[in-house]
Amino acid sequence: MYRQLIEQAEKYLRSLYQQDDIAGQLKRRLADLMARGEANADAACRALRLSRRTLQRRLKAEKTSFQKILREVRAELAVNYLKDARLKSLEIAMLLGYSNLSSFTTAFKSWYDMPPAEYRQKILAAS
């Protein structure tokens, strides 16, 4: 299963714009770190070889933040994971760094205006 998750994360990485800006670099790193369960600011700073303050400053210059980028990556990966019927919602929540299913469901509803189970039903019915 770990291999499939890495493949999905790599697919997402390839789909990202080939941006040289810090936001694009952070998105690519976060997707990789998330697959390893390390999606946090400290791990991202280590991966980018930047201090936390430098990362904050550069993201601010691009009118974004670490939390905003993290939400974007989680939202994209959530959709990719929901396409795989073998993954349970709780597993997806854990892969995305949520401590429980309720937190994941709340976040997912804020992104897509429906719970993950309903989204999955629609996606699987369409395919």
N, CA, C and O atoms as a Tinker XYZ file with bonds, in Angstrom:
   508  protein
     1  N      0.821000   -1.188000    0.000000    73     2
     2  CA     0.000000    0.000000    0.000000    64     1     3
     3  C      0.868000    1.256000    0.000000    63     2     4     5
     4  O      0.522000    2.244000   -0.648000    81     3
     5  N      1.982000    1.228000    0.714000    73     3     6
     6  CA     2.868000    2.373000    0.791000    64     5     7
     7  C      3.334000    2.765000   -0.614000    63     6     8     9
     8  O      3.410000    3.950000   -0.938000    81     7
     9  N      3.641000    1.773000   -1.437000    73     7    10
    10  CA     4.098000    2.037000   -2.797000    64     9    11
    11  C      3.017000    2.765000   -3.602000    63    10    12    13
    12  O      3.318000    3.691000   -4.356000    81    11
    13  N      1.768000    2.346000   -3.441000    73    11    14
    14  CA     0.667000    3.000000   -4.150000    64    13    15
    15  C      0.515000    4.450000   -3.696000    63    14    16    17
    16  O      0.232000    5.337000   -4.501000    81    15
    17  N      0.702000    4.672000   -2.422000    73    15    18
    18  CA     0.582000    6.031000   -1.896000    64    17    19
    19  C      1.697000    6.914000   -2.440000    63    18    20    21
    20  O      1.474000    8.074000   -2.787000    81    19
    21  N      2.890000    6.352000   -2.510000    73    19    22
    22  CA     4.022000    7.097000   -3.073000    64    21    23
    23  C      3.735000    7.415000   -4.537000    63    22    24    25
    24  O      4.000000    8.527000   -4.994000    81    23
    25  N      3.199000    6.451000   -5.268000    73    23    26
    26  CA     2.876000    6.673000   -6.677000    64    25    27
    27  C      1.845000    7.785000   -6.832000    63    26    28    29
    28  O      1.969000    8.629000   -7.719000    81    27
    29  N      0.822000    7.788000   -5.969000    73    27    30
    30  CA    -0.192000    8.836000   -6.039000    64    29    31
    31  C      0.408000   10.198000   -5.714000    63    30    32    33
    32  O      0.091000   11.194000   -6.363000    81    31
    33  N      1.266000   10.238000   -4.719000    73    31    34
    34  CA     1.917000   11.503000   -4.362000    64    33    35
    35  C      2.813000   11.972000   -5.508000    63    34    36    37
    36  O      2.854000   13.163000   -5.817000    81    35
    37  N      3.524000   11.046000   -6.132000    73    35    38
    38  CA     4.386000   11.409000   -7.261000    64    37    39
    39  C      3.554000   11.912000   -8.444000    63    38    40    41
    40  O      3.958000   12.843000   -9.141000    81    39
    41  N      2.404000   11.298000   -8.663000    73    39    42
    42  CA     1.506000   11.754000   -9.731000    64    41    43
    43  C      1.089000   13.192000   -9.468000    63    42    44    45
    44  O      1.067000   14.026000  -10.374000    81    43
    45  N      0.760000   13.465000   -8.215000    73    43    46
    46  CA     0.388000   14.835000   -7.852000    64    45    47
    47  C      1.565000   15.777000   -8.075000    63    46    48    49
    48  O      1.392000   16.879000   -8.597000    81    47
    49  N      2.741000   15.352000   -7.686000    73    47    50
    50  CA     3.926000   16.188000   -7.865000    64    49    51
    51  C      4.129000   16.530000   -9.343000    63    50    52    53
    52  O      4.435000   17.672000   -9.689000    81    51
    53  N      3.956000   15.537000  -10.201000    73    51    54
    54  CA     4.123000   15.774000  -11.639000    64    53    55
    55  C      3.069000   16.728000  -12.176000    63    54    56    57
    56  O      3.316000   17.462000  -13.132000    81    55
    57  N      1.895000   16.715000  -11.558000    73    55    58
    58  CA     0.811000   17.560000  -12.035000    64    57    59
    59  C      0.989000   19.029000  -11.633000    63    58    60    61
    60  O      0.361000   19.918000  -12.208000    81    59
    61  N      1.834000   19.268000  -10.660000    73    59    62
    62  CA     2.056000   20.651000  -10.238000    64    61    63
    63  C      2.783000   21.421000  -11.330000    63    62    64    65
    64  O      3.569000   20.866000  -12.099000    81    63
    65  N      2.503000   22.680000  -11.371000    73    63    66
    66  CA     3.210000   23.534000  -12.327000    64    65    67
    67  C      4.698000   23.455000  -12.048000    63    66    68    69
    68  O      5.124000   23.304000  -10.903000    81    67
    69  N      5.459000   23.556000  -13.082000    73    67    70
    70  CA     6.907000   23.532000  -12.919000    64    69    71
    71  C      7.378000   24.923000  -12.483000    63    70    72    73
    72  O      8.145000   25.591000  -13.178000    81    71
    73  N      6.905000   25.321000  -11.341000    73    71    74
    74  CA     7.199000   26.645000  -10.815000    64    73    75
    75  C      8.546000   26.636000  -10.116000    63    74    76    77
    76  O      8.936000   25.662000   -9.471000    81    75
    77  N      9.228000   27.729000  -10.262000    73    75    78
    78  CA    10.478000   27.879000   -9.535000    64    77    79
    79  C     10.282000   28.711000   -8.279000    63    78    80    81
    80  O     11.215000   28.895000   -7.498000    81    79
    81  N      9.053000   29.221000   -8.083000    73    79    82
    82  CA     8.811000   30.023000   -6.901000    64    81    83
    83  C      8.762000   29.135000   -5.658000    63    82    84    85
    84  O      8.656000   27.912000   -5.756000    81    83
    85  N      8.838000   29.751000   -4.526000    73    83    86
    86  CA     8.905000   28.995000   -3.273000    64    85    87
    87  C      7.609000   28.241000   -3.007000    63    86    88    89
    88  O      7.642000   27.151000   -2.435000    81    87
    89  N      6.461000   28.800000   -3.413000    73    87    90
    90  CA     5.185000   28.115000   -3.206000    64    89    91
    91  C      5.157000   26.804000   -3.987000    63    90    92    93
    92  O      4.722000   25.784000   -3.453000    81    91
    93  N      5.608000   26.810000   -5.226000    73    91    94
    94  CA     5.656000   25.591000   -6.037000    64    93    95
    95  C      6.614000   24.564000   -5.452000    63    94    96    97
    96  O      6.314000   23.371000   -5.412000    81    95
    97  N      7.758000   25.033000   -5.003000    73    95    98
    98  CA     8.728000   24.126000   -4.374000    64    97    99
    99  C      8.140000   23.517000   -3.111000    63    98   100   101
   100  O      8.292000   22.321000   -2.861000    81    99
   101  N      7.469000   24.339000   -2.320000    73    99   102
   102  CA     6.868000   23.859000   -1.073000    64   101   103
   103  C      5.781000   22.826000   -1.360000    63   102   104   105
   104  O      5.693000   21.817000   -0.661000    81   103
   105  N      4.957000   23.060000   -2.373000    73   103   106
   106  CA     3.914000   22.093000   -2.738000    64   105   107
   107  C      4.521000   20.741000   -3.076000    63   106   108   109
   108  O      4.044000   19.705000   -2.615000    81   107
   109  N      5.561000   20.757000   -3.873000    73   107   110
   110  CA     6.204000   19.490000   -4.247000    64   109   111
   111  C      6.781000   18.780000   -3.022000    63   110   112   113
   112  O      6.640000   17.565000   -2.876000    81   111
   113  N      7.424000   19.536000   -2.155000    73   111   114
   114  CA     8.014000   18.934000   -0.948000    64   113   115
   115  C      6.947000   18.413000    0.001000    63   114   116   117
   116  O      7.096000   17.330000    0.567000    81   115
   117  N      5.875000   19.171000    0.181000    73   115   118
   118  CA     4.821000   18.750000    1.109000    64   117   119
   119  C      4.153000   17.466000    0.650000    63   118   120   121
   120  O      3.865000   16.594000    1.469000    81   119
   121  N      3.905000   17.338000   -0.631000    73   119   122
   122  CA     3.285000   16.117000   -1.141000    64   121   123
   123  C      4.176000   14.920000   -0.828000    63   122   124   125
   124  O      3.686000   13.858000   -0.446000    81   123
   125  N      5.460000   15.091000   -0.987000    73   123   126
   126  CA     6.411000   14.021000   -0.675000    64   125   127
   127  C      6.465000   13.756000    0.824000    63   126   128   129
   128  O      6.439000   12.603000    1.254000    81   127
   129  N      6.541000   14.816000    1.620000    73   127   130
   130  CA     6.601000   14.671000    3.075000    64   129   131
   131  C      5.320000   14.050000    3.634000    63   130   132   133
   132  O      5.366000   13.260000    4.577000    81   131
   133  N      4.194000   14.408000    3.053000    73   131   134
   134  CA     2.924000   13.868000    3.516000    64   133   135
   135  C      2.876000   12.356000    3.327000    63   134   136   137
   136  O      2.348000   11.635000    4.173000    81   135
   137  N      3.422000   11.885000    2.226000    73   135   138
   138  CA     3.449000   10.446000    1.969000    64   137   139
   139  C      4.267000    9.720000    3.034000    63   138   140   141
   140  O      4.066000    8.529000    3.273000    81   139
   141  N      5.184000   10.437000    3.669000    73   139   142
   142  CA     6.002000    9.854000    4.737000    64   141   143
   143  C      5.509000   10.211000    6.128000    63   142   144   145
   144  O      6.123000    9.829000    7.124000    81   143
   145  N      4.393000   10.950000    6.201000    73   143   146
   146  CA     3.838000   11.328000    7.490000    64   145   147
   147  C      4.579000   12.444000    8.185000    63   146   148   149
   148  O      4.540000   12.546000    9.411000    81   147
   149  N      5.257000   13.287000    7.420000    73   147   150
   150  CA     6.059000   14.358000    8.002000    64   149   151
   151  C      5.680000   15.739000    7.490000    63   150   152   153
   152  O      6.542000   16.610000    7.375000    81   151
   153  N      4.436000   15.951000    7.189000    73   151   154
   154  CA     4.028000   17.238000    6.614000    64   153   155
   155  C      3.842000   18.294000    7.682000    63   154   156   157
   156  O      2.728000   18.532000    8.148000    81   155
   157  N      4.921000   18.915000    8.059000    73   155   158
   158  CA     4.866000   20.028000    9.006000    64   157   159
   159  C      5.901000   21.068000    8.591000    63   158   160   161
   160  O      6.762000   20.795000    7.755000    81   159
   161  N      5.816000   22.233000    9.164000    73   159   162
   162  CA     6.684000   23.341000    8.767000    64   161   163
   163  C      8.159000   23.027000    8.986000    63   162   164   165
   164  O      8.996000   23.371000    8.151000    81   163
   165  N      8.481000   22.382000   10.091000    73   163   166
   166  CA     9.888000   22.080000   10.366000    64   165   167
   167  C     10.472000   21.119000    9.335000    63   166   168   169
   168  O     11.584000   21.325000    8.849000    81   167
   169  N      9.721000   20.070000    9.004000    73   167   170
   170  CA    10.189000   19.109000    8.000000    64   169   171
   171  C     10.313000   19.779000    6.634000    63   170   172   173
   172  O     11.255000   19.514000    5.888000    81   171
   173  N      9.364000   20.641000    6.316000    73   171   174
   174  CA     9.409000   21.350000    5.032000    64   173   175
   175  C     10.625000   22.271000    4.963000    63   174   176   177
   176  O     11.293000   22.344000    3.932000    81   175
   177  N     10.907000   22.964000    6.044000    73   175   178
   178  CA    12.081000   23.843000    6.079000    64   177   179
   179  C     13.369000   23.048000    5.897000    63   178   180   181
   180  O     14.273000   23.469000    5.175000    81   179
   181  N     13.444000   21.901000    6.554000    73   179   182
   182  CA    14.629000   21.043000    6.378000    64   181   183
   183  C     14.755000   20.592000    4.926000    63   182   184   185
   184  O     15.846000   20.624000    4.358000    81   183
   185  N     13.650000   20.175000    4.330000    73   183   186
   186  CA    13.667000   19.689000    2.953000    64   185   187
   187  C     14.049000   20.791000    1.970000    63   186   188   189
   188  O     14.726000   20.537000    0.973000    81   187
   189  N     13.615000   22.006000    2.255000    73   187   190
   190  CA    13.931000   23.138000    1.381000    64   189   191
   191  C     15.257000   23.801000    1.737000    63   190   192   193
   192  O     15.738000   24.679000    1.019000    81   191
   193  N     15.838000   23.374000    2.844000    73   191   194
   194  CA    17.093000   23.947000    3.352000    64   193   195
   195  C     16.961000   25.453000    3.600000    63   194   196   197
   196  O     17.797000   26.258000    3.191000    81   195
   197  N     15.869000   25.790000    4.288000    73   195   198
   198  CA    15.596000   27.180000    4.642000    64   197   199
   199  C     15.254000   27.256000    6.120000    63   198   200   201
   200  O     14.760000   26.294000    6.709000    81   199
   201  N     15.525000   28.415000    6.712000    73   199   202
   202  CA    15.050000   28.621000    8.084000    64   201   203
   203  C     13.556000   28.881000    8.024000    63   202   204   205
   204  O     13.017000   29.250000    6.980000    81   203
   205  N     12.906000   28.687000    9.137000    73   203   206
   206  CA    11.463000   28.906000    9.187000    64   205   207
   207  C     11.115000   30.353000    8.843000    63   206   208   209
   208  O     10.156000   30.613000    8.117000    81   207
   209  N     11.891000   31.276000    9.365000    73   207   210
   210  CA    11.643000   32.699000    9.109000    64   209   211
   211  C     11.834000   33.040000    7.630000    63   210   212   213
   212  O     11.056000   33.811000    7.068000    81   211
   213  N     12.856000   32.475000    7.002000    73   211   214
   214  CA    13.084000   32.726000    5.579000    64   213   215
   215  C     11.926000   32.187000    4.749000    63   214   216   217
   216  O     11.469000   32.844000    3.815000    81   215
   217  N     11.452000   30.991000    5.089000    73   215   218
   218  CA    10.312000   30.426000    4.375000    64   217   219
   219  C      9.088000   31.334000    4.533000    63   218   220   221
   220  O      8.405000   31.631000    3.553000    81   219
   221  N      8.816000   31.768000    5.749000    73   219   222
   222  CA     7.679000   32.661000    5.985000    64   221   223
   223  C      7.801000   33.947000    5.168000    63   222   224   225
   224  O      6.832000   34.406000    4.563000    81   223
   225  N      8.982000   34.508000    5.160000    73   223   226
   226  CA     9.213000   35.767000    4.445000    64   225   227
   227  C      9.005000   35.589000    2.936000    63   226   228   229
   228  O      8.370000   36.423000    2.290000    81   227
   229  N      9.539000   34.510000    2.385000    73   227   230
   230  CA     9.394000   34.274000    0.944000    64   229   231
   231  C      7.945000   33.974000    0.568000    63   230   232   233
   232  O      7.465000   34.435000   -0.468000    81   231
   233  N      7.253000   33.210000    1.398000    73   231   234
   234  CA     5.840000   32.933000    1.117000    64   233   235
   235  C      5.012000   34.208000    1.206000    63   234   236   237
   236  O      4.105000   34.425000    0.403000    81   235
   237  N      5.327000   35.043000    2.177000    73   235   238
   238  CA     4.612000   36.308000    2.314000    64   237   239
   239  C      4.822000   37.181000    1.077000    63   238   240   241
   240  O      3.897000   37.855000    0.625000    81   239
   241  N      6.036000   37.167000    0.533000    73   239   242
   242  CA     6.319000   37.936000   -0.685000    64   241   243
   243  C      5.490000   37.425000   -1.864000    63   242   244   245
   244  O      5.191000   38.181000   -2.789000    81   243
   245  N      5.125000   36.157000   -1.831000    73   243   246
   246  CA     4.281000   35.573000   -2.879000    64   245   247
   247  C      2.802000   35.603000   -2.487000    63   246   248   249
   248  O      1.961000   34.983000   -3.138000    81   247
   249  N      2.505000   36.329000   -1.421000    73   247   250
   250  CA     1.127000   36.511000   -0.928000    64   249   251
   251  C      0.437000   35.191000   -0.586000    63   250   252   253
   252  O     -0.719000   34.964000   -0.941000    81   251
   253  N      1.170000   34.335000    0.108000    73   251   254
   254  CA     0.611000   33.070000    0.569000    64   253   255
   255  C      1.234000   32.716000    1.916000    63   254   256   257
   256  O      2.003000   33.497000    2.475000    81   255
   257  N      0.903000   31.547000    2.427000    73   255   258
   258  CA     1.438000   31.116000    3.722000    64   257   259
   259  C      1.610000   29.596000    3.718000    63   258   260   261
   260  O      1.103000   28.900000    2.839000    81   259
   261  N      2.325000   29.110000    4.704000    73   259   262
   262  CA     2.523000   27.665000    4.824000    64   261   263
   263  C      1.178000   26.961000    4.969000    63   262   264   265
   264  O      0.938000   25.948000    4.312000    81   263
   265  N      0.305000   27.481000    5.816000    73   263   266
   266  CA    -0.993000   26.843000    6.055000    64   265   267
   267  C     -1.840000   26.801000    4.782000    63   266   268   269
   268  O     -2.514000   25.806000    4.517000    81   267
   269  N     -1.807000   27.869000    4.004000    73   267   270
   270  CA    -2.577000   27.897000    2.763000    64   269   271
   271  C     -2.061000   26.837000    1.782000    63   270   272   273
   272  O     -2.848000   26.117000    1.167000    81   271
   273  N     -0.761000   26.750000    1.643000    73   271   274
   274  CA    -0.158000   25.751000    0.744000    64   273   275
   275  C     -0.483000   24.347000    1.244000    63   274   276   277
   276  O     -0.818000   23.470000    0.448000    81   275
   277  N     -0.387000   24.127000    2.551000    73   275   278
   278  CA    -0.695000   22.816000    3.129000    64   277   279
   279  C     -2.141000   22.426000    2.830000    63   278   280   281
   280  O     -2.411000   21.281000    2.469000    81   279
   281  N     -3.074000   23.373000    2.977000    73   279   282
   282  CA    -4.484000   23.096000    2.658000    64   281   283
   283  C     -4.659000   22.722000    1.194000    63   282   284   285
   284  O     -5.399000   21.791000    0.877000    81   283
   285  N     -3.984000   23.438000    0.297000    73   283   286
   286  CA    -4.088000   23.153000   -1.133000    64   285   287
   287  C     -3.591000   21.749000   -1.464000    63   286   288   289
   288  O     -4.228000   21.019000   -2.223000    81   287
   289  N     -2.461000   21.382000   -0.896000    73   287   290
   290  CA    -1.887000   20.061000   -1.151000    64   289   291
   291  C     -2.797000   18.977000   -0.580000    63   290   292   293
   292  O     -3.056000   17.967000   -1.235000    81   291
   293  N     -3.279000   19.190000    0.638000    73   291   294
   294  CA    -4.187000   18.212000    1.249000    64   293   295
   295  C     -5.453000   18.037000    0.414000    63   294   296   297
   296  O     -5.916000   16.914000    0.215000    81   295
   297  N     -6.012000   19.143000   -0.075000    73   295   298
   298  CA    -7.241000   19.076000   -0.870000    64   297   299
   299  C     -7.019000   18.274000   -2.151000    63   298   300   301
   300  O     -7.855000   17.448000   -2.517000    81   299
   301  N     -5.912000   18.509000   -2.824000    73   299   302
   302  CA    -5.609000   17.778000   -4.058000    64   301   303
   303  C     -5.352000   16.297000   -3.786000    63   302   304   305
   304  O     -5.867000   15.431000   -4.493000    81   303
   305  N     -4.562000   16.016000   -2.771000    73   303   306
   306  CA    -4.269000   14.615000   -2.455000    64   305   307
   307  C     -5.511000   13.883000   -1.967000    63   306   308   309
   308  O     -5.679000   12.697000   -2.249000    81   307
   309  N     -6.378000   14.571000   -1.244000    73   307   310
   310  CA    -7.613000   13.940000   -0.763000    64   309   311
   311  C     -8.428000   13.424000   -1.936000    63   310   312   313
   312  O     -8.927000   12.300000   -1.902000    81   311
   313  N     -8.564000   14.235000   -2.966000    73   311   314
   314  CA    -9.311000   13.823000   -4.154000    64   313   315
   315  C     -8.642000   12.621000   -4.812000    63   314   316   317
   316  O     -9.315000   11.668000   -5.203000    81   315
   317  N     -7.326000   12.668000   -4.934000    73   315   318
   318  CA    -6.607000   11.534000   -5.537000    64   317   319
   319  C     -6.796000   10.263000   -4.720000    63   318   320   321
   320  O     -7.010000    9.189000   -5.282000    81   319
   321  N     -6.719000   10.379000   -3.414000    73   319   322
   322  CA    -6.881000    9.201000   -2.561000    64   321   323
   323  C     -8.314000    8.663000   -2.591000    63   322   324   325
   324  O     -8.525000    7.451000   -2.547000    81   323
   325  N     -9.290000    9.560000   -2.664000    73   323   326
   326  CA   -10.692000    9.118000   -2.687000    64   325   327
   327  C    -11.030000    8.344000   -3.959000    63   326   328   329
   328  O    -11.981000    7.563000   -3.972000    81   327
   329  N    -10.277000    8.549000   -5.003000    73   327   330
   330  CA   -10.490000    7.798000   -6.250000    64   329   331
   331  C    -10.120000    6.331000   -6.090000    63   330   332   333
   332  O    -10.569000    5.488000   -6.866000    81   331
   333  N     -9.307000    6.025000   -5.089000    73   331   334
   334  CA    -8.900000    4.648000   -4.824000    64   333   335
   335  C     -9.879000    4.034000   -3.819000    63   334   336   337
   336  O     -9.807000    4.320000   -2.624000    81   335
   337  N    -10.781000    3.199000   -4.300000    73   335   338
   338  CA   -11.836000    2.623000   -3.460000    64   337   339
   339  C    -11.285000    1.730000   -2.352000    63   338   340   341
   340  O    -11.989000    1.444000   -1.384000    81   339
   341  N    -10.042000    1.291000   -2.481000    73   339   342
   342  CA    -9.450000    0.425000   -1.459000    64   341   343
   343  C     -9.094000    1.184000   -0.186000    63   342   344   345
   344  O     -8.990000    0.588000    0.886000    81   343
   345  N     -8.906000    2.501000   -0.299000    73   343   346
   346  CA    -8.547000    3.304000    0.869000    64   345   347
   347  C     -9.792000    3.720000    1.631000    63   346   348   349
   348  O    -10.746000    4.234000    1.046000    81   347
   349  N     -9.780000    3.501000    2.916000    73   347   350
   350  CA   -10.880000    3.933000    3.775000    64   349   351
   351  C    -10.681000    5.407000    4.122000    63   350   352   353
   352  O     -9.564000    5.924000    4.086000    81   351
   353  N    -11.775000    6.063000    4.455000    73   351   354
   354  CA   -11.711000    7.494000    4.782000    64   353   355
   355  C    -10.767000    7.772000    5.940000    63   354   356   357
   356  O    -10.041000    8.766000    5.920000    81   355
   357  N    -10.767000    6.913000    6.944000    73   355   358
   358  CA    -9.869000    7.113000    8.079000    64   357   359
   359  C     -8.408000    7.007000    7.634000    63   358   360   361
   360  O     -7.566000    7.772000    8.103000    81   359
   361  N     -8.102000    6.084000    6.750000    73   359   362
   362  CA    -6.734000    5.958000    6.237000    64   361   363
   363  C     -6.325000    7.223000    5.487000    63   362   364   365
   364  O     -5.201000    7.706000    5.624000    81   363
   365  N     -7.248000    7.744000    4.701000    73   363   366
   366  CA    -6.965000    8.980000    3.964000    64   365   367
   367  C     -6.715000   10.127000    4.934000    63   366   368   369
   368  O     -5.788000   10.917000    4.754000    81   367
   369  N     -7.548000   10.209000    5.959000    73   367   370
   370  CA    -7.366000   11.259000    6.969000    64   369   371
   371  C     -5.972000   11.172000    7.591000    63   370   372   373
   372  O     -5.300000   12.188000    7.762000    81   371
   373  N     -5.549000    9.975000    7.921000    73   371   374
   374  CA    -4.224000    9.789000    8.533000    64   373   375
   375  C     -3.109000   10.129000    7.542000    63   374   376   377
   376  O     -2.112000   10.747000    7.916000    81   375
   377  N     -3.276000    9.731000    6.293000    73   375   378
   378  CA    -2.275000   10.034000    5.269000    64   377   379
   379  C     -2.107000   11.531000    5.068000    63   378   380   381
   380  O     -1.017000   12.004000    4.747000    81   379
   381  N     -3.179000   12.264000    5.257000    73   379   382
   382  CA    -3.137000   13.710000    5.074000    64   381   383
   383  C     -2.727000   14.457000    6.333000    63   382   384   385
   384  O     -2.638000   15.685000    6.338000    81   383
   385  N     -2.479000   13.710000    7.394000    73   383   386
   386  CA    -1.994000   14.326000    8.624000    64   385   387
   387  C     -3.063000   14.765000    9.602000    63   386   388   389
   388  O     -2.784000   15.538000   10.518000    81   387
   389  N     -4.282000   14.287000    9.423000    73   387   390
   390  CA    -5.345000   14.600000   10.377000    64   389   391
   391  C     -5.355000   13.560000   11.489000    63   390   392   393
   392  O     -5.083000   12.383000   11.256000    81   391
   393  N     -5.668000   14.003000   12.681000    73   391   394
   394  CA    -5.634000   13.091000   13.827000    64   393   395
   395  C     -6.894000   12.236000   13.931000    63   394   396   397
   396  O     -6.902000   11.213000   14.616000    81   395
   397  N     -7.962000   12.662000   13.244000    73   395   398
   398  CA    -9.193000   11.869000   13.293000    64   397   399
   399  C    -10.030000   12.129000   12.041000    63   398   400   401
   400  O     -9.781000   13.076000   11.295000    81   399
   401  N    -11.014000   11.278000   11.831000    73   399   402
   402  CA   -11.868000   11.364000   10.658000    64   401   403
   403  C    -12.717000   12.628000   10.658000    63   402   404   405
   404  O    -12.971000   13.210000    9.604000    81   403
   405  N    -13.149000   13.046000   11.823000    73   403   406
   406  CA   -13.992000   14.232000   11.939000    64   405   407
   407  C    -13.273000   15.482000   11.415000    63   406   408   409
   408  O    -13.868000   16.284000   10.696000    81   407
   409  N    -12.024000   15.642000   11.768000    73   407   410
   410  CA   -11.247000   16.802000   11.301000    64   409   411
   411  C    -11.098000   16.785000    9.782000    63   410   412   413
   412  O    -11.231000   17.816000    9.122000    81   411
   413  N    -10.823000   15.605000    9.241000    73   411   414
   414  CA   -10.702000   15.463000    7.791000    64   413   415
   415  C    -12.025000   15.793000    7.109000    63   414   416   417
   416  O    -12.047000   16.522000    6.118000    81   415
   417  N    -13.121000   15.264000    7.630000    73   415   418
   418  CA   -14.439000   15.497000    7.027000    64   417   419
   419  C    -14.784000   16.981000    7.037000    63   418   420   421
   420  O    -15.287000   17.510000    6.046000    81   419
   421  N    -14.517000   17.647000    8.143000    73   419   422
   422  CA   -14.783000   19.084000    8.242000    64   421   423
   423  C    -13.961000   19.857000    7.216000    63   422   424   425
   424  O    -14.479000   20.742000    6.535000    81   423
   425  N    -12.684000   19.522000    7.110000    73   423   426
   426  CA   -11.818000   20.205000    6.140000    64   425   427
   427  C    -12.292000   19.929000    4.720000    63   426   428   429
   428  O    -12.355000   20.845000    3.899000    81   427
   429  N    -12.621000   18.692000    4.426000    73   427   430
   430  CA   -13.054000   18.324000    3.083000    64   429   431
   431  C    -14.325000   19.074000    2.697000    63   430   432   433
   432  O    -14.453000   19.556000    1.571000    81   431
   433  N    -15.256000   19.169000    3.631000    73   431   434
   434  CA   -16.500000   19.919000    3.368000    64   433   435
   435  C    -16.196000   21.383000    3.054000    63   434   436   437
   436  O    -16.858000   21.985000    2.208000    81   435
   437  N    -15.209000   21.955000    3.722000    73   435   438
   438  CA   -14.865000   23.356000    3.469000    64   437   439
   439  C    -14.249000   23.537000    2.080000    63   438   440   441
   440  O    -14.366000   24.610000    1.487000    81   439
   441  N    -13.593000   22.493000    1.558000    73   439   442
   442  CA   -12.980000   22.583000    0.231000    64   441   443
   443  C    -13.987000   22.324000   -0.887000    63   442   444   445
   444  O    -13.992000   23.031000   -1.896000    81   443
   445  N    -14.835000   21.316000   -0.711000    73   443   446
   446  CA   -15.667000   20.824000   -1.810000    64   445   447
   447  C    -17.178000   20.857000   -1.531000    63   446   448   449
   448  O    -17.961000   20.343000   -2.330000    81   447
   449  N    -17.585000   21.446000   -0.426000    73   447   450
   450  CA   -19.004000   21.590000   -0.078000    64   449   451
   451  C    -19.771000   20.278000   -0.002000    63   450   452   453
   452  O    -20.977000   20.251000   -0.250000    81   451
   453  N    -19.101000   19.213000    0.331000    73   451   454
   454  CA   -19.743000   17.911000    0.558000    64   453   455
   455  C    -18.776000   17.030000    1.336000    63   454   456   457
   456  O    -17.564000   17.239000    1.278000    81   455
   457  N    -19.302000   16.048000    2.062000    73   455   458
   458  CA   -18.419000   15.152000    2.811000    64   457   459
   459  C    -17.654000   14.225000    1.856000    63   458   460   461
   460  O    -18.095000   13.993000    0.730000    81   459
   461  N    -16.520000   13.702000    2.303000    73   459   462
   462  CA   -15.709000   12.845000    1.444000    64   461   463
   463  C    -16.455000   11.612000    0.932000    63   462   464   465
   464  O    -16.240000   11.198000   -0.207000    81   463
   465  N    -17.318000   11.024000    1.741000    73   463   466
   466  CA   -18.051000    9.825000    1.313000    64   465   467
   467  C    -18.953000   10.133000    0.119000    63   466   468   469
   468  O    -19.035000    9.346000   -0.824000    81   467
   469  N    -19.618000   11.265000    0.165000    73   467   470
   470  CA   -20.487000   11.664000   -0.952000    64   469   471
   471  C    -19.662000   11.949000   -2.203000    63   470   472   473
   472  O    -20.044000   11.567000   -3.309000    81   471
   473  N    -18.529000   12.621000   -2.020000    73   471   474
   474  CA   -17.640000   12.919000   -3.142000    64   473   475
   475  C    -17.155000   11.620000   -3.790000    63   474   476   477
   476  O    -17.134000   11.492000   -5.014000    81   475
   477  N    -16.771000   10.670000   -2.953000    73   475   478
   478  CA   -16.286000    9.383000   -3.453000    64   477   479
   479  C    -17.386000    8.665000   -4.254000    63   478   480   481
   480  O    -17.122000    8.122000   -5.327000    81   479
   481  N    -18.604000    8.668000   -3.731000    73   479   482
   482  CA   -19.709000    8.035000   -4.449000    64   481   483
   483  C    -19.901000    8.642000   -5.835000    63   482   484   485
   484  O    -20.095000    7.923000   -6.815000    81   483
   485  N    -19.846000    9.957000   -5.907000    73   483   486
   486  CA   -20.022000   10.641000   -7.191000    64   485   487
   487  C    -18.884000   10.309000   -8.149000    63   486   488   489
   488  O    -19.112000   10.070000   -9.335000    81   487
   489  N    -17.673000   10.294000   -7.635000    73   487   490
   490  CA   -16.510000   10.014000   -8.497000    64   489   491
   491  C    -16.527000    8.572000   -8.990000    63   490   492   493
   492  O    -16.265000    8.315000  -10.165000    81   491
   493  N    -16.829000    7.644000   -8.112000    73   491   494
   494  CA   -16.840000    6.234000   -8.505000    64   493   495
   495  C    -18.020000    5.924000   -9.419000    63   494   496   497
   496  O    -17.910000    5.060000  -10.290000    81   495
   497  N    -19.146000    6.612000   -9.237000    73   495   498
   498  CA   -20.298000    6.408000  -10.109000    64   497   499
   499  C    -20.029000    6.931000  -11.511000    63   498   500   501
   500  O    -20.545000    6.394000  -12.492000    81   499
   501  N    -19.218000    7.981000  -11.602000    73   499   502
   502  CA   -18.911000    8.580000  -12.895000    64   501   503
   503  C    -17.901000    7.758000  -13.698000    63   502   504   505
   504  O    -17.811000    7.896000  -14.918000    81   503
   505  N    -17.154000    6.914000  -13.017000    73   503   506
   506  CA   -16.115000    6.150000  -13.740000    64   505   507
   507  C    -16.538000    4.778000  -14.153000    63   506   508
   508  O    -15.756000    4.048000  -14.762000    81   507
